[in-house]
Amino acid sequence: MSNEIAHPSSSPKQAALQLVIELVRAGKLSPLQGDASNMISIYEQFKDHFEADKHKHNSDSAIS
């Protein structure tokens, strides 16, 4: 994985993945609790949020 931090508006999938990884590293999210579906769900929620924000930002830019 790259050492660069992905910006959510340009790379929503990468930013979501990095955020989940950092939550695991910080001990805020444990891959040992339950199955992987919890971590996948959290990733999907971040990704969806970042993608929606990206589309909103692009729409706002087109109007201006």
N, C-alpha and C positions, 0 to 999 in steps of 0.2 A: 504494500500500500504506500502511496505517496505521502511525503511529509507535509504536503500542502494541505491547507484547510479549504474544503470545497465551500463555495458560496451557495446558499440555498436557492437563490434566484437563477443562477446559471447551471447548477448541477444538483437538483433536488434529491436524486437517488443517492449520490455520493455523500451529500451532506447528511442525509438521514442515516446512512450506514455509519458514518463517522460519529454522529451523535450517540447512536446506540453503543458503539464500541467504547466511547468515552464514559458513558454511564456505567458500563460494566467495569472499566478500569477504576472508576471512582467508588465502586462498591454500591452504587445506587440501583443496579439491576444485576441480578445473578442468573447466569445461565444454568445454575444447579437447581433452581427452584422450578419444579414442574417440567413440562416439556418445552420444546422450542416454539410452540405456537404463541406463547406470551411475548417472546422477543420479536417474533415475526410480526405480530399485531402492532407492537410499539413502533417498529420500523415502518410499517405500512401507514400508520397514523402520521408519523413525521413526514414521510414522503408525500402523502396526499396533501398535508398542510402546506409544505413547501411548493408543490406543484400548483395548488390553488392560488397561493400568493404570487407565484411567477406569472400565472395567467392574468391575475388581477393587475399586476404591475405592467404587463405588456398591454393590456386594455387601456389602462390609464395613460400610457405613453402614446398610444395611437390617437387618443382623443386630443391630447395637447398639441 
